[in-house]
Amino acid sequence: MKKTTCALVGLAALLTLASCKEEAVSVATESTIPVKAAELKAKPIQEFVTATGTAFPMADVQLKTEQAGRYKLHAGSLTGQPLRMRDPVKKGDVLISLDNPEYVNQVAFDSKKLAYESAQREYTTQQGVFAKGGITLKDLADAQKAFVDAKYAFDNADIGLKKLTILAPFDGVVVDLPHFTDGQMIDANTYVIRLMDYAHLYADLTLPGKEMDRLVKGQRVIVTDYGQAAATQPGIVTQISPALDADSRMFKMTVEIPNYNLRLKPGSFIKTDIVVQEKPAALVISKSIILDRRGQKVVYVVERGIALERRITTGIENIDETEVVTGLKAGDRVVTEGFETLRANARVKIIE
């Protein structure tokens, strides 16, 4: 009797334990997994071909003296103050002049100007006399030759005097200004100022040959300065070489970058994202949330608190995002965090 009682007690204990395990399994099955989800909406997407390069100014000149003389730095036409680095200048502005009285005397500008004006008057007079038959054709030709010779002499004197003045050859910015004291005697061929026009920049890029057929003149470019990654500039493809380098199998191309605010500096190391495809409205998701299930691309969506697997096909993409062509629709709540350990039909709780 005691043995029967003990057996019954033991069986009851086993049944109780089994019941507890089943309850535990049931509880575990019903537990929810916290995830974050976002409602899928249409947005623009662009696909890029990316290259790096250096931004160069469209115009860059180092100006040197053509004659010796005493140095004088002029005021900027836009600042009214003696020129300094970073000052803007306009084409034709006088930047630096040289005082050299001996050279001016040698040029004899005023004398040659008077000779030119006199020869011009004489030639005009002789034309009138010749028309009335007062002189021969040879006399008229002599007057013409004297006028032409005087003009050449005057033009050469003008050119000679201009060698004492350094003018801005284009609108630009002073980027280097070696120091000289006003009145200091400097020699011919002395470097005195450097100007750049970087309201427009360009970059020569090198890309793999496989990308050549995707690129055409006129494509938009998004330019990022690695030194200030938060700022971008628009650009445009202007030239594409049709030939590959025989050693590297790369080809060259050029982009131009409007830079009217002068924010992008010459010499900057830049990233260029050339837009080869774009859609103004597409279903776009982060590439990081896509899982691989036996070669199929899968994401999770949440419906009524349940995580459902959705197989998708993708379209154009960039480094961070991809277009979803099939498998999702606008309004789907796509799991963006916590998807790594999910299984199909798992209960989930969306957290903020």
C-alpha positions in Angstrom: 0.0 0.0 0.0 2.8 2.4 0.9 4.6 1.6 -2.4 1.4 2.3 -4.4 1.0 5.6 -2.6 4.6 6.6 -3.2 4.2 5.7 -6.9 1.1 7.8 -7.2 2.8 10.8 -5.5 5.8 10.5 -7.8 3.6 10.4 -10.9 1.7 13.4 -9.7 5.0 15.2 -9.2 6.1 14.3 -12.7 2.8 15.5 -14.2 3.1 18.8 -12.3 6.7 19.3 -13.5 5.7 18.6 -17.1 2.8 21.0 -16.8 5.2 23.7 -15.6 7.5 23.1 -18.5 4.7 23.3 -21.0 3.6 26.5 -19.4 7.1 27.9 -19.6 7.4 27.0 -23.3 4.0 28.6 -23.9 5.1 31.8 -22.1 8.4 31.8 -24.1 6.5 31.4 -27.3 4.2 34.3 -26.4 7.1 36.7 -25.4 7.4 39.8 -27.6 10.6 41.2 -29.2 11.2 45.0 -29.1 11.9 46.5 -32.5 11.9 49.8 -34.2 10.0 50.3 -37.4 9.4 53.1 -39.9 6.5 53.6 -42.3 7.6 53.2 -45.9 7.1 56.4 -48.0 8.2 57.4 -51.5 11.3 59.6 -51.7 14.0 60.5 -54.2 17.0 58.2 -54.8 20.1 58.7 -56.9 22.7 56.2 -58.1 26.3 57.5 -58.3 29.6 56.7 -59.8 32.1 58.0 -57.3 35.7 59.3 -57.8 38.1 61.4 -55.8 40.3 64.3 -57.1 41.7 67.7 -56.4 39.9 71.0 -57.1 41.9 73.5 -59.2 41.1 77.1 -60.1 40.0 77.9 -63.7 42.6 80.7 -63.8 45.9 80.9 -61.8 48.7 83.2 -62.6 52.0 84.2 -60.9 52.9 87.8 -62.0 56.5 88.9 -62.4 58.1 92.3 -63.1 59.2 92.9 -66.7 61.5 95.9 -65.8 63.5 96.9 -62.7 62.1 99.8 -60.6 61.1 101.0 -57.2 58.2 99.0 -55.9 54.8 100.5 -55.1 51.8 98.5 -53.9 48.4 99.9 -54.9 45.1 99.9 -53.1 42.4 97.5 -54.2 39.6 99.0 -56.3 37.0 97.0 -54.2 38.5 97.6 -50.8 40.2 101.0 -51.0 43.1 99.7 -48.9 46.6 98.5 -49.9 46.2 95.0 -51.3 46.4 92.0 -49.0 46.0 88.3 -49.5 42.3 87.3 -49.9 41.4 90.6 -51.4 39.2 90.5 -54.6 40.4 92.3 -57.7 38.8 93.2 -61.0 40.3 92.7 -64.4 42.4 95.7 -65.4 43.1 96.9 -61.8 46.5 98.3 -61.2 48.1 96.1 -58.6 51.8 97.2 -58.5 53.7 99.9 -60.2 57.5 100.5 -60.6 59.2 103.8 -60.6 62.2 104.0 -63.0 62.8 107.5 -64.4 65.8 106.4 -66.4 63.8 103.8 -68.3 61.0 106.3 -68.8 63.5 108.7 -70.5 64.7 105.9 -72.7 61.2 105.1 -73.8 60.6 108.7 -74.6 56.9 108.2 -74.7 55.8 111.9 -74.9 58.2 112.6 -77.7 57.0 109.6 -79.7 53.4 110.5 -79.0 53.9 114.0 -80.5 55.7 112.5 -83.5 52.8 110.1 -84.1 50.2 112.9 -83.9 52.2 115.1 -86.2 52.7 112.3 -88.8 49.0 111.5 -88.6 48.1 115.1 -89.4 50.6 115.3 -92.2 49.3 112.1 -93.8 45.7 113.4 -93.6 46.8 116.7 -95.2 48.7 115.0 -98.0 45.7 112.8 -98.8 43.7 115.9 -99.4 46.4 117.5 -101.6 46.8 114.3 -103.6 43.1 114.2 -104.3 43.4 117.7 -105.9 46.5 116.6 -107.9 48.9 118.8 -105.9 51.4 115.9 -105.2 52.5 112.7 -106.7 51.6 109.2 -105.6 55.2 108.8 -104.3 54.8 111.9 -102.1 51.6 110.4 -100.6 53.3 107.0 -100.0 56.2 108.7 -98.2 53.7 110.5 -95.9 51.9 107.2 -95.3 55.2 105.5 -94.4 56.2 108.3 -92.0 52.8 108.0 -90.3 53.1 104.2 -90.0 56.6 104.3 -88.6 55.6 107.0 -86.1 52.6 104.8 -85.0 54.9 101.7 -84.5 57.3 103.8 -82.5 54.5 105.2 -80.3 52.9 101.8 -79.8 56.3 100.4 -78.7 56.8 103.2 -76.3 53.3 102.6 -74.9 54.1 98.9 -74.5 57.4 99.8 -72.8 55.8 102.0 -70.3 53.2 99.4 -69.4 56.0 97.1 -68.4 56.3 99.3 -65.3 52.7 98.6 -64.3 51.3 95.2 -63.2 47.6 94.8 -64.0 45.1 92.1 -63.0 44.5 89.9 -66.1 41.2 88.7 -64.8 38.7 89.0 -62.0 40.1 87.0 -59.1 41.5 86.9 -55.6 45.0 87.7 -54.3 46.3 84.3 -53.0 50.0 85.2 -52.5 51.8 88.6 -52.0 55.5 88.5 -51.3 56.5 91.3 -49.0 58.4 94.3 -50.4 58.7 97.8 -48.9 57.3 100.7 -50.8 60.2 102.4 -52.6 62.4 99.2 -52.5 64.4 98.7 -55.8 63.5 95.3 -57.3 64.9 93.6 -60.4 63.2 92.6 -63.6 61.7 89.0 -63.5 60.9 89.3 -59.8 57.8 87.4 -58.6 55.5 89.9 -56.9 51.9 88.6 -56.8 49.7 85.6 -57.5 46.0 85.7 -58.5 43.4 83.0 -58.8 39.9 82.9 -60.2 38.2 80.2 -58.3 34.6 81.3 -58.8 34.8 78.3 -61.1 36.9 75.2 -60.3 37.6 72.0 -62.2 38.8 68.5 -61.3 40.5 65.9 -63.5 39.3 62.5 -62.5 40.4 58.9 -63.3 37.8 56.1 -63.4 37.7 52.4 -64.3 36.9 51.6 -67.9 33.8 49.6 -66.9 32.1 53.0 -65.9 32.7 54.7 -69.3 29.4 53.7 -70.9 27.5 55.1 -67.9 28.9 58.6 -68.1 28.0 61.4 -70.6 28.8 65.0 -70.9 26.3 67.2 -68.9 25.6 64.8 -66.1 25.1 66.3 -62.6 27.8 65.9 -60.0 27.6 66.3 -56.2 31.0 67.5 -54.9 32.0 67.1 -51.3 35.1 68.6 -49.7 36.7 66.0 -47.4 37.8 68.9 -45.2 34.2 70.0 -44.6 32.1 67.0 -45.3 28.8 68.6 -44.3 29.0 71.0 -47.3 28.4 70.0 -50.9 28.6 71.8 -54.2 26.9 71.1 -57.5 29.1 70.3 -60.5 28.8 69.1 -64.1 30.6 66.6 -66.3 32.3 68.6 -69.1 34.8 66.2 -70.8 35.2 62.5 -71.1 38.1 60.8 -72.8 37.2 58.0 -75.2 40.4 56.1 -74.6 41.6 53.8 -71.8 45.1 53.9 -70.4 46.9 50.8 -71.7 48.4 50.0 -68.3 45.7 50.8 -65.8 42.6 50.4 -68.0 41.4 53.7 -66.6 40.1 56.7 -68.4 40.1 60.4 -67.7 37.3 62.9 -67.4 36.8 66.5 -66.2 34.1 68.1 -64.0 33.6 71.8 -63.5 32.3 73.2 -60.3 30.6 76.6 -59.9 31.9 78.2 -56.8 30.5 81.7 -56.7 30.5 81.8 -52.9 34.2 80.8 -52.9 33.4 78.2 -50.2 35.3 75.4 -51.9 39.0 76.2 -51.8 41.5 75.5 -54.6 43.7 72.5 -53.8 40.9 70.8 -51.7 40.7 67.0 -51.8 37.2 66.3 -53.0 34.8 63.4 -53.6 32.6 63.6 -56.7 29.4 61.6 -56.9 28.3 61.6 -60.6 24.6 61.0 -60.9 24.1 58.2 -63.4 20.5 57.3 -62.5 17.8 59.0 -60.4 14.1 58.7 -59.6 12.2 61.6 -58.0 9.8 59.2 -56.1 10.6 55.6 -55.2 10.2 53.2 -52.3 13.6 53.4 -50.7 15.1 51.5 -47.7 18.4 51.4 -46.0 20.6 48.6 -47.4 21.7 47.7 -43.9 18.2 46.2 -43.0 18.3 43.7 -45.9 18.9 40.1 -44.8 20.0 37.2 -46.9 17.8 34.1 -46.8 19.2 31.3 -49.0 20.1 33.8 -51.7 16.9 35.8 -51.4 16.8 39.4 -50.2 14.5 39.7 -47.2 13.2 42.4 -44.8 10.7 42.3 -42.0 7.5 44.3 -41.8 5.1 44.5 -38.8 1.4 43.7 -39.1 -0.8 43.5 -36.0 2.2 43.0 -33.8 3.6 40.1 -35.9 6.9 40.2 -37.8 6.4 39.0 -41.4 9.1 38.2 -43.8 9.0 39.9 -47.2 11.1 38.9 -50.1 12.1 41.9 -52.2 13.8 42.8 -55.5 15.8 46.0 -55.7 16.5 48.6 -58.3 18.9 51.5 -58.4 21.1 52.0 -55.3 23.8 54.0 -53.8 26.2 53.4 -50.9 23.5 53.7 -48.2 20.1 53.1 -49.8 18.3 51.0 -52.4 15.1 51.2 -54.3 12.6 48.4 -53.6 10.9 47.3 -56.9 8.7 44.4 -55.6 7.8 43.0 -52.2 6.9 46.2 -50.4 4.3 48.9 -50.8 3.9 52.4 -49.5 2.6 52.5 -45.9 4.3 49.2 -44.9 6.0 49.4 -41.4 9.5 48.1 -42.1 11.6 46.9 -39.2 14.7 49.1 -39.0 16.2 48.0 -35.7 16.1 44.6 -33.9 15.6 42.6 -37.1 18.9 40.6 -36.8 17.4 37.9 -34.5 13.8 37.9 -35.8 12.0 34.9 -37.2 8.9 34.9 -39.3 5.6 35.3 -37.3 7.4 36.4 -34.1 5.5 38.7 -31.8 7.1 42.1 -31.7 6.6 45.4 -29.9 7.4 48.6 -31.7 9.4 51.0 -29.5 10.1 54.6 -30.1 
